Amino acid sequence: MIIFPKRDVIPIIVPQICFKDRYNNMNNYAEMNPSLFIEEDGTTTILVRCVNYKKFNNKQFTLYQSHSNSVYYLLKGNIRDGVKVDIENFEYRLIEPIFNLPNYPTYWFGLEDIRFINSNSILTIVPELNEKGSPSILKAELNENKITNFTHCKPNNIEKNWMPYTYNDVSRVIYSLSPLIIKSIEMDDMQEITVSDVIRDKLTGYHGSTNGMPFLQEPGEGWFLFLVHVNREKTYHRMLLFNVITNGIQLSDEFIFFKNPYIEFTCSLGKYHDRIFITIGVNDDKAYIIETCADDIKNVFPKP
């Protein structure tokens, strides 16, 4: 099995949030599944999800309060050429979600697994805003440390892992991988993309992971890079290149990021000049940023 090469691994450690759990013991939220957006000038926004539960490699699950709850930290700082990323110098603030939609009974509270559309627009899962209390996708706006103006995206039944991308100022999502379907962010206008039998078989069981990032690839323009994953005895990944002009598809070999985790969940791809960054949650209780480069990414694709 390929272990993906890493130029740097940056741990994300946020201020601890403590609570009295259902056993009347002192406990704390655990960092997981970060997301990031990097602007052209290097201004970087990182959102870190924190949760009040624990998952285990034998699929057991411990919930420390009467319901699942997610809270987010906002980290704001800068990436500079030739300088190792040091998020200790970033500003840390708790996110305040301001719901403009009705709340419904659910077992899962808070925002989950944010993906950036752009620096101020996100996709997120908010079960308490779904009339059935189920995980579903909403679009929202990030302003300072507040997330506001939630809008339902259709379909809005049980929905996860949509992968947003923007080309020529139009934002869409890869909705599913098997079959491969794209759609608008808010409308249910699904379009199935025809893929080869080989690609279809390799994507069977895979789910979406990250936003799409423009990626130079021969031949021609229009290529966007995504990460996708499958959960077996542990999490395995592939890089997916999707050409938004021609609907062409290229798929990498399978790989892992680390040798020992049973969960690896990636939410974001970001780029600053020739530096590429991947956010990853490990075992639902650790959060990292991985720095890599285009050559390392190209090397996990089959050679022509």
Secondary structure, DSSP 8 states (H G I E B T S, - for coil): -EE---SEEEE------EEE-TTS-EEE-EEEEEEEEE-TTSEEEEEEEEESEEE-TTS-EEESSSSEEEEEEEEEEE--TTS---GGGSEEEE-EE---S-----SEES-EEEEESSSSEEEEE-GGGSTTS---EEEEEEETTEEEEEEE-SS-SS----EEEEETTEEEEEEEETTEEEEESSS---EE----HHHHHHHTT-EE-S--EE---SSSS-EEEEEEEEESSSEEEEEEEEETTT--EEE---EESSSS-S-EEEEEEEEETTEEEEEEEETTTEEEEEEE-HHHHHTTS---
